[in-house]
């Protein structure tokens, strides 16, 4: 499936979701805010659908990605397309199951690419206010065209603290455990509510390990995610992206509905 076909299908699905949700949305708009209701930014994560358009800038290339996600109860599914003008474009489809019970969050994920690439992962958070993070991911070693920016044959370990309904600070390290590259990415993230309608997440990255040419890489990156009740933007500076010799700058915008 071509990038143009995927984009057309995603836009058609967005239009369909908007039409189906229109009556409920109208009722919500007409209702006055309830006393004691959480601020709009804290309720933004409750929206069922999200569409994201991103551009990935490299020194000698520019790639594009579009992604539509929708929640069906406990299942979140997505359809996406990655486009490289120099080739290696790819469509992908995936789903995850979000299981939450008291102090346990457990999310298995499966994604398939149009080139036959297959990726699966298991992710868990254990705890309430203070929690641990553990995860495992593996692919069939076919490329997902720069869609995974941490090692994808990996174990993930970390911890976090929820400060309030929106704010939290957490960190984790993703270790390669299959390809013997000693690659690892460490992220430290701070999510903070600026006011009732604005939030921000800052993501600091440190990476180390052997790159594509065998040289040992050490690099620092940073990302910012700016959150609004119905839209968002994000930007990321990622040196030695996927442990290559290239630096990637990623920017994206999206809608929540």
PyMOL commands that set and color helices and strands:
alter all, ss='L'
color gray80, all
select helices_A, chain A and resi 3-30+40-46+241-243
alter helices_A, ss='H'
color red, helices_A
select strands_A, chain A and resi 49-57+62-72+75-84+90-101+104-113+118-127+130-139+154-162+168-176+184-195+198-210+216-228+231-238+248-256
alter strands_A, ss='S'
color yellow, strands_A
deselect
rebuild
show_as cartoon
